[in-house]
Amino acid sequence: MELTARAIRQQRQVRGVGLETILDVVSVLALVFGIVGSLGTLVAVGDAWVASSIAVRAVLHWLWLRALAELIRLLKRSVGLEHAGRISGSHIATVDTCSHCGATLRSDVCCHGCGARLIHPEADA
C-alpha cells in the first residue's frame, strides 16, 4: 500500500533580523563614524570647537538610536513578542538570603543582618 498525505495549511512564525538589532548596529556605526569624523576634522581643520561639536552630535545620535531600540524591545515584550537584545536596567538575579531575617547573605558562615549561623543543606544529609 502506498503512503499518502494531504497538505495542511499552518501558520508559522518566521524570524528575521529585528528592527531593534538594526538600530543597535546603526547607533554604533554612527558613534564610530562621528568620532572618526571629529578626529579627522581636528587634524585637518585644527578647530577643536567644530570637532567637539561633531563628537557630541555623534554621542547624541547614538543615544537616540539606542533609546528607540529599547522602546521597540519594551513594546515587543509588553505584547508578548520575542525581541532581540537585552533590555537595559534592572534584571532578576538569584541571591542567597537568610531564612531568619531575609537579609542578603554576604558570607557562607553567618548572616550579617541577624548574626545567625548558616546551616548548609548538604550537612544535614
Buried (B, 14 or more C-beta within 10 A) or exposed (E): EEEEEEEEEEEEEEEEEBBBBBBBEBBEEBBEEBBEBBEEBBEEEEEEEEBEEBBEBBBEBBEEBBEBBBEBBBEBEEEEEEBBBEEEEEEEEEEEEBEEEEEEBEEEEBBBBEEBEBEEEEEEE
